[in-house]
Amino acid sequence: MTRILIPTRKLQIMPHNLWHHQSLLLTSGDFNAGKYNCMTIGWGSIGTMWSKPFVQVVVRPTRYTHEFMERYPTFTVCAFGKEFHGDLQLLGTHSGRDDDKLKMTKLTPAASVKVAAPGYAEAELILECQKIYSDIFKPENFIDKTINAKYPLKDYHTVYFGMIEAIYGSESFLGKI
Amino acid sequence: MTRILIPTRKLQIMPHNLWHHQSLLLTSGDFNAGKYNCMTIGWGSIGTMWSKPFVQVVVRPTRYTHEFMERYPTFTVCAFGKEFHGDLQLLGTHSGRDDDKLKMTKLTPAASVKVAAPGYAEAELILECQKIYSDIFKPENFIDKTINAKYPLKDYHTVYFGMIEAIYGSESFLGKI
C-alpha cells in the first residue's frame, strides 16, 4: 500500500462510514519489544481537543488490548481496504490472549514513525497517537437509558484520548483546502 | 445557503480543519420557546458511539451556554463560510448573559427539522443532535500534564455526546462511497 504523509489539517474522512461501516484496527504496545496487541473497533471519534488533533477510542476492561492501553503510552488506529474485511472480523472476535491472532490474517505489523505502537504494511490509513487522557464511562451519566443494553456484563468502556502525532494514508484521505 | 439532507454515512469532513481552523457554532435551547444560546467552539469530535453517529462537544461550566446544555435535551453544531469568521469570533468572545449577541452578527437563527435547538439560515453545515451522555473532565486523568495550563480557573469542561439526528449541508460535505 502506497501511503503519503497527510498533514493533520488536511485529513479528510467520512467519520460514521469509517468507524461504523468500515471499522478500524486499534493497536497498543511496543513493536520493537515485540509486545503489542490489537482489536477491531467501531466506536470512537476524531477531532480537536485542547487545540490538538486527537482520536477518541473506547476499550472494555475485559479485552486483552485494555492491558496494553493501560501499560503503554502510544497506540495506532488503522483503516484497511475491503479485501481485509474478513481479517478485521477475525481480529475483533478472537483474543490475543488465546492465539497469535495476527498470524491468522494477511496483516503485517510494521514500525511506526513517531510512536512505539506498530502500524501495518497493508493499512490505507495510519493514525499514530500518544495517550493524553483517559476516563471510564459511568452508567449514571447515560442520558439515553437504552445505552445500558450495550453493557449486560457492566464492563463499561475505558475512554482514551490520543493526540495524533502523525498520519500516513492513501491519497484518498488527503483533502483540499 | 442551499443545503441538502446528508445521509450520516456520507458526511465527509476534514476534522481538525473543521474544529481548529474553521470553528463551529454550538447552540442549545428551544427555538420555538425563544430560549437558546450559542457559543463558538473549536474543541470536539465526530464519529460513532454505541453504534450511533455522534458529536462530542465540551463546554466550561462558567459559560452561559452551559446552563442551556444542562437544561435542554438537544443542540446543534453548525459550520459557516469564511465570510462569517468575524461573527464567529464575536460569538466566542461575548456572553449571551450580557448582550443579545446574535443581533450583533449577520446570522439568522432558524428552526431545525428534528430537534428543538435552532440552526442558522447562513450555515453551510448543520448537525442536529440529541444529548445522550455527559461527563466532566477530571484533572487527575490528564496523562499529558500540560493540559492543566488550559484551566487556570479550574473550570474543567463538561463533555456532551450528542447523537446525530439529522445532517443538512452544502454539497461539499457529501462524500462518495
HADDOCK unambig.tbl for C-alpha pairs under 7 A between the chains (distance, minus, plus):
assign (segid A and resid 8 and name CA) (segid B and resid 16 and name CA) 6.51 0.50 0.50
assign (segid A and resid 9 and name CA) (segid B and resid 14 and name CA) 6.94 0.50 0.50
assign (segid A and resid 9 and name CA) (segid B and resid 16 and name CA) 5.27 0.50 0.50
assign (segid A and resid 9 and name CA) (segid B and resid 17 and name CA) 4.83 0.50 0.50
assign (segid A and resid 10 and name CA) (segid B and resid 14 and name CA) 6.15 0.50 0.50
assign (segid A and resid 10 and name CA) (segid B and resid 17 and name CA) 6.84 0.50 0.50
assign (segid A and resid 11 and name CA) (segid B and resid 14 and name CA) 5.41 0.50 0.50
assign (segid A and resid 12 and name CA) (segid B and resid 13 and name CA) 5.60 0.50 0.50
assign (segid A and resid 12 and name CA) (segid B and resid 14 and name CA) 4.28 0.50 0.50
assign (segid A and resid 12 and name CA) (segid B and resid 15 and name CA) 6.99 0.50 0.50
assign (segid A and resid 13 and name CA) (segid B and resid 12 and name CA) 5.60 0.50 0.50
assign (segid A and resid 13 and name CA) (segid B and resid 13 and name CA) 5.72 0.50 0.50
assign (segid A and resid 13 and name CA) (segid B and resid 14 and name CA) 6.35 0.50 0.50
assign (segid A and resid 14 and name CA) (segid B and resid 9 and name CA) 6.97 0.50 0.50
assign (segid A and resid 14 and name CA) (segid B and resid 10 and name CA) 6.17 0.50 0.50
assign (segid A and resid 14 and name CA) (segid B and resid 11 and name CA) 5.41 0.50 0.50
assign (segid A and resid 14 and name CA) (segid B and resid 12 and name CA) 4.29 0.50 0.50
assign (segid A and resid 14 and name CA) (segid B and resid 13 and name CA) 6.35 0.50 0.50
assign (segid A and resid 14 and name CA) (segid B and resid 175 and name CA) 6.79 0.50 0.50
assign (segid A and resid 15 and name CA) (segid B and resid 12 and name CA) 6.99 0.50 0.50
assign (segid A and resid 15 and name CA) (segid B and resid 46 and name CA) 6.49 0.50 0.50
assign (segid A and resid 15 and name CA) (segid B and resid 47 and name CA) 4.98 0.50 0.50
assign (segid A and resid 16 and name CA) (segid B and resid 8 and name CA) 6.51 0.50 0.50
assign (segid A and resid 16 and name CA) (segid B and resid 9 and name CA) 5.27 0.50 0.50
assign (segid A and resid 16 and name CA) (segid B and resid 47 and name CA) 5.34 0.50 0.50
assign (segid A and resid 16 and name CA) (segid B and resid 48 and name CA) 5.63 0.50 0.50
assign (segid A and resid 16 and name CA) (segid B and resid 53 and name CA) 5.75 0.50 0.50
assign (segid A and resid 17 and name CA) (segid B and resid 9 and name CA) 4.83 0.50 0.50
assign (segid A and resid 17 and name CA) (segid B and resid 10 and name CA) 6.83 0.50 0.50
assign (segid A and resid 19 and name CA) (segid B and resid 47 and name CA) 6.66 0.50 0.50
assign (segid A and resid 19 and name CA) (segid B and resid 48 and name CA) 6.08 0.50 0.50
assign (segid A and resid 20 and name CA) (segid B and resid 48 and name CA) 6.33 0.50 0.50
assign (segid A and resid 20 and name CA) (segid B and resid 51 and name CA) 6.63 0.50 0.50
assign (segid A and resid 43 and name CA) (segid B and resid 48 and name CA) 5.01 0.50 0.50
assign (segid A and resid 43 and name CA) (segid B and resid 49 and name CA) 4.75 0.50 0.50
assign (segid A and resid 43 and name CA) (segid B and resid 50 and name CA) 6.59 0.50 0.50
assign (segid A and resid 43 and name CA) (segid B and resid 51 and name CA) 6.79 0.50 0.50
assign (segid A and resid 44 and name CA) (segid B and resid 47 and name CA) 5.67 0.50 0.50
assign (segid A and resid 44 and name CA) (segid B and resid 48 and name CA) 5.50 0.50 0.50
assign (segid A and resid 44 and name CA) (segid B and resid 49 and name CA) 5.99 0.50 0.50
assign (segid A and resid 45 and name CA) (segid B and resid 45 and name CA) 5.68 0.50 0.50
assign (segid A and resid 45 and name CA) (segid B and resid 46 and name CA) 5.09 0.50 0.50
assign (segid A and resid 45 and name CA) (segid B and resid 47 and name CA) 3.98 0.50 0.50
assign (segid A and resid 45 and name CA) (segid B and resid 48 and name CA) 6.32 0.50 0.50
assign (segid A and resid 46 and name CA) (segid B and resid 15 and name CA) 6.48 0.50 0.50
assign (segid A and resid 46 and name CA) (segid B and resid 45 and name CA) 5.07 0.50 0.50
assign (segid A and resid 46 and name CA) (segid B and resid 46 and name CA) 5.75 0.50 0.50
assign (segid A and resid 46 and name CA) (segid B and resid 47 and name CA) 6.42 0.50 0.50
assign (segid A and resid 47 and name CA) (segid B and resid 15 and name CA) 4.98 0.50 0.50
assign (segid A and resid 47 and name CA) (segid B and resid 16 and name CA) 5.33 0.50 0.50
assign (segid A and resid 47 and name CA) (segid B and resid 19 and name CA) 6.65 0.50 0.50
assign (segid A and resid 47 and name CA) (segid B and resid 44 and name CA) 5.67 0.50 0.50
assign (segid A and resid 47 and name CA) (segid B and resid 45 and name CA) 3.97 0.50 0.50
assign (segid A and resid 47 and name CA) (segid B and resid 46 and name CA) 6.43 0.50 0.50
assign (segid A and resid 48 and name CA) (segid B and resid 16 and name CA) 5.64 0.50 0.50
assign (segid A and resid 48 and name CA) (segid B and resid 19 and name CA) 6.09 0.50 0.50
assign (segid A and resid 48 and name CA) (segid B and resid 20 and name CA) 6.34 0.50 0.50
assign (segid A and resid 48 and name CA) (segid B and resid 43 and name CA) 5.00 0.50 0.50
assign (segid A and resid 48 and name CA) (segid B and resid 44 and name CA) 5.50 0.50 0.50
assign (segid A and resid 48 and name CA) (segid B and resid 45 and name CA) 6.31 0.50 0.50
assign (segid A and resid 49 and name CA) (segid B and resid 43 and name CA) 4.76 0.50 0.50
assign (segid A and resid 49 and name CA) (segid B and resid 44 and name CA) 5.99 0.50 0.50
assign (segid A and resid 50 and name CA) (segid B and resid 43 and name CA) 6.58 0.50 0.50
assign (segid A and resid 51 and name CA) (segid B and resid 20 and name CA) 6.63 0.50 0.50
assign (segid A and resid 51 and name CA) (segid B and resid 43 and name CA) 6.77 0.50 0.50
assign (segid A and resid 53 and name CA) (segid B and resid 16 and name CA) 5.74 0.50 0.50
assign (segid A and resid 131 and name CA) (segid B and resid 143 and name CA) 6.92 0.50 0.50
assign (segid A and resid 132 and name CA) (segid B and resid 142 and name CA) 6.22 0.50 0.50
assign (segid A and resid 132 and name CA) (segid B and resid 143 and name CA) 4.70 0.50 0.50
assign (segid A and resid 132 and name CA) (segid B and resid 144 and name CA) 4.79 0.50 0.50
assign (segid A and resid 133 and name CA) (segid B and resid 141 and name CA) 5.76 0.50 0.50
assign (segid A and resid 133 and name CA) (segid B and resid 142 and name CA) 4.94 0.50 0.50
assign (segid A and resid 133 and name CA) (segid B and resid 143 and name CA) 5.21 0.50 0.50
assign (segid A and resid 134 and name CA) (segid B and resid 141 and name CA) 5.82 0.50 0.50
assign (segid A and resid 135 and name CA) (segid B and resid 141 and name CA) 6.63 0.50 0.50
assign (segid A and resid 141 and name CA) (segid B and resid 133 and name CA) 5.77 0.50 0.50
assign (segid A and resid 141 and name CA) (segid B and resid 134 and name CA) 5.83 0.50 0.50
assign (segid A and resid 141 and name CA) (segid B and resid 135 and name CA) 6.64 0.50 0.50
assign (segid A and resid 142 and name CA) (segid B and resid 132 and name CA) 6.22 0.50 0.50
assign (segid A and resid 142 and name CA) (segid B and resid 133 and name CA) 4.94 0.50 0.50
assign (segid A and resid 143 and name CA) (segid B and resid 131 and name CA) 6.94 0.50 0.50
assign (segid A and resid 143 and name CA) (segid B and resid 132 and name CA) 4.69 0.50 0.50
assign (segid A and resid 143 and name CA) (segid B and resid 133 and name CA) 5.20 0.50 0.50
assign (segid A and resid 144 and name CA) (segid B and resid 132 and name CA) 4.80 0.50 0.50
assign (segid A and resid 175 and name CA) (segid B and resid 14 and name CA) 6.78 0.50 0.50
